[in-house]
Amino acid sequence: MGYPDTFEGFCVDSPKTWNEFHKSELKPKPFEANDIDVQIECCGVCGSDVHTVTGGWGSFDGPLCVGHEVVGRAVNVGKNVKNIKKGDRVGVGAQVWSCMKCENCTNANENYCPHLVDTYNANYEDGSKAHGGWANYIRAHEYYVFKIPDALPSHIAAPLLCAGITTYSPLVRAGVGPGKKVAICGIGGLGHLALQFSKALGAETYALTHSPHKKGDAQTLGAQEVIVTSDDKWAEPHAFKFDFILNCSDMTDTFDLKTYMSTLKVGGQFHMVGLPDKPLPEIMAFDFVSNAAKLTGSHLGNHQEMDDMLALAAKKGIHPLVETIDISEAGCKEAVERVKDNKVRYRFTLTGFDKVFGSK
């Protein structure tokens, strides 16, 4: 049928064929007065996409179109939309709807709405499916569509819409700023942005990595010291040091959490935004009572935090390190395989959408 009745995207059919992409027709939710349609220019590749297509976060019914770091132009704007107009360059992250009326939504915690709709692999209350951004269009509620500052090129802005907000929100909610000592654990797709945000917020920022070869990158991105966690007794000189550790690694199931938590100040947090496929390792109560340490986590961020994060990135020149790949069956396959194998520095953005979907 074609737009606006149907979209087209690159999809996989099941976790068994997780790296075999094909074009498929997608049926969006009915267009409503608060909705915006975005014609997609580019879309980031997130670790979440790989966890999803491989079945690491659960099974799914295909065809599944992933992608939740979308940048494009608003081409259809509902009659009740106030802050976005047709033609605006906008972004859509990992959430496309919430009820807007529950206690969480009315207290600026809409990213924790019990009725929220993720950008893909999710259903609306009417049973309609949400489809991701490796497609020609995406449809979202206006509250989850954000203006992109002119200073941010589209392929640079795309990863900020998930990786950026995922790391920025917990930092600001923890009060990270001057006088705080913050460690970023895992210098990859999330961590390389977290380093930049922590420094920009004014914190004394450290990097925790098991990869010595990332030391130069970590220092360039804002770490005043790089602590290599594969070294024996790495934690001993840093006991009771950090106010906040932001864990950006998705390999936490392999960590000795007792050792990491020993580096926290009294009442400090080991906060997780990297989400492994496997359960966390066993931890004893004695492992965190000696410093009243807290094990915490978070999901995305709210609307205000997204706007603030994009503005800060534009003002301070906070850019993800991005490789681009033209979207195609082969391009999608290469992207997910390399992310799965940790062979990217440090984010991918799929580009060239006009070549495969057309410019109209």
C-alpha positions, 0 to 999 in steps of 0.5 A: 500500500505504501505511506501513510498506510504502511511503512517499509523496513529492514527486518529479521524473522526470529533469533535463529536468523538474527543477522539475516535482514530483508525488507518487509512491509510494516503496519503502523498504529492509526495516526492520532491528533498527538502523533508525528510521522518522521521520514527517517534520514539515519538511525543508530545501531544500539547494543539493545538492537543486538540483544533483541534480535539475538533473543538475549532479552527474550523471544519475539514474533517477526518480522521485527524492525529494530532501531531506536536512535532515529533522526529525520524530518517531521512530515505529518504532524497531528492537529494537537501537536504544539512544539513540532512543525512539518519540516523540523529535523527531529529525533526519536529515541527508545520510547514512543508512547506513555499514558501521560496520566499515571503517577509516574508520567505526571511526576516527570518519570514517564520513562517508568510508565507501567504502560509505556510503549518501547520503540520496537518489539512492543504493542500499543493498548489497541494491539497495534505494533510499534516498529523501529527506525531501520525503516523509511518512517516512524510514528510516535507521540509528540512527547517522544519526538525531539528537536535536534539542535543545528550544531549536531549533525544527524549521524552524530545526534542519532546515538545520543537518542538512546546511548546519550540519554541512558548515560546522562539521566542517571548522572544528573539524577545522582547530582553529579557535578563539581566536588564529586568523584565519578567512575565510568565502568566499561568504555564502549558505546555507552561509556565513551559518552558517559565520560564526556557527560561526567566531565561536562557536568564538572565531576572528577572523572575516572575510567574503569576498563579491562582493556588497556588499549582503550586508555588513550581514548578514555583520557581524550574523552575526559578521564583524568585517570584510567584504572585497568580492572584486569590488573591484580588488586586494582581496587585496593588503592581506590577503596572508599573513593567514588561517589558514583560508579556508572556501569556501562558494561553489559558483561556485569554477569562476569564481574566480581561485584564485591570488588567494584563496590569496595571502591565506593564512598559510604552511601555511594552507588554502583549504578547499572545502565549496561544490561547483560543477557545473563543474571548478575553474579551472586552477591552477599549482604556483607559485600555492601554493608561495610560502606552502605553501598547501593546497587541501582539502575535506570531506564532511559530518561525523561523529556526534560532530560533529553532536551537538556542532554541534546543542548549540552551536547551541542554547547560542549561539543559532546559527540559520540565516536561514530562509524557510518554504514549505508543501510541495506541487507548487508549493511544491517548484517555487518552492523549487528555482527560487529556490535555483537563481536565488540568490533566498533569504535564506538557507535554505528549510524546507518545512513543512506536511507534515501538510496533504498527508500527514496526521498519522497 
